[in-house]
Amino acid sequence: MFNPSRDQARRFLVDAWQKRRAGQPATAMEIMAADIVAIHAEYQALLESGDEALSREWSPDDGQINPFLHLSLHLAIEEQLSIDQPPGIRALFDQLVARRGDRHAATHVILECLGEILWRAGRDQAPPDGAAYLDCLRKAL
């Protein structure tokens, strides 16, 4: 999935979770996505609602977290860790896991940094700053 639309990204997560629940064969990326959904019980019913989930909107102004954004950031982080991109993220993640004692908690630290870096990139209309991303993670150690 290279540069999917919002609806394509949402559909991918719904379909990956549906395949998991039905015991159907899945791609490596679908398995990774379903694994992420499996640790987020709070979003499972939404993904099981099908088309209703695809059209719903969440507003940060109302204090709502967009579950699709949250799950997609998790997926992006897992991809980054699998290829150590930006270089050094895997070692920093391992340190975060050791300090936090929990893989999911460590992933949420990365998620906060990634969200900040992506927000800055959007604001500045520039590519994400990999060095600033890693600096954020170092500060979180």
N, C-alpha and C positions, 0 to 999 in steps of 0.2 A: 504494500500500500504506500505508494509514493504520493505525497501531497493530496490526501483524500479530502473530499468536501466534508462539511460538518455531518451531513446525513450519512455519508459513507462510513465515517469513523464511528458514528453511533451504531449503525447497522452491523458493523464488524463486531463490536462488543456484544450486542444482543445475540447475534448469530453464534459467536464463540461460546457464550454461556449456554445457549440453547443446545448446542452440540454436546457440551459437557454433561448437561442434565439428561440428555437422551442417550448418552453413551455412543455417540456417533464419531466416526473418524474425524480428525481435525489436523490442520497444518501446525507446524511448530509455533507460528505466531499466534494462532488461535488457542493453542494449549497454554502459551504464556499469558494471554489475555484472560483465559478462564481461570488460571491459577490466581491471578490478581483479583478477579471478581470473587473467588472462593474465600479470600481473606477479608472481603468487604461485605459482610452479611447485610449491612444496612442498605446496600444498593441492589441486592439480588431480586427482590420483589419488583423493583422498577424495571430491571432488565427483562424479567419474565412477563411484564405487561405488554411487550411487543410494540406495536405502532404508537401506543400512547406515550411511551418513553421517547420515541423519536421526535415528537413534536413539542414536547414540554420545554419551557424556558425557565431558567433560574437567574435571579438577579442578585449580584453581590451587594447592591444597595439595600436589599432586604435581608442581608446576612445569610443568604443561601449559597451553598456550595454546589456547583454544577458537578454531579456525579460522573458525567462523561468526561469532563475536563480532568477531574481527579484521577479517574482510571486511565485515561490517555497519558497523563504525566507519569503515572506508575509504569506504564508500558514503555514510554520513551526512556525512562531511567533504566529499566531492565535491559533494553537494547544497548544503551550506553555502557552499562557494566559488562555486558557480554563481549564487547569489542574494546573495552577500555578507552572510550572516546568521550570527552577529551582525555588525552593521555594522563594517567595518574588518578582518574576518578575511582578506579577499582581499589587501589591501595587506600585511598581516603575513606571509601565505603567500608572496607574491612576494619579500619580503625574506628569508624563510627559504630559498627556492629559490636566491636569489642567494648567500647565505652558505654554504649546504651544497653548492651546485653540482649538486644532484640533486633532481628533483621528488619521487621516492618517499621519499627520506630526509627531506625537508621535511614530507611528509605524515605520516611516523611521529612527528615532533616534535609535530604537531598531535594525532595519535592519543593520545599519552601525556597531553597536557593534557586532551583530551576525556574520556579514561578517568577521570582524576582528578576532573574536575568531575562526571561522572555518578555516580561512587562517592560523592562528598560529598553530592550531591542525594539519593541513596538512603539514605545514613546519616542525613541530617537530615530526611528526608521533606519535601523542599522542591524547587521547580523548579530546574533547572540555573542557575547564576549566570554569565550572559554576560560580565559585567565581569571576574570572576575568571578566566574562560576566556581572555579576551584578555590579561589581565595575565600569565597563565602563558606565553602565546606571546611576549609582549614580553620576559619574563625569559629565554626560550630563544634569543633573537636573539644 
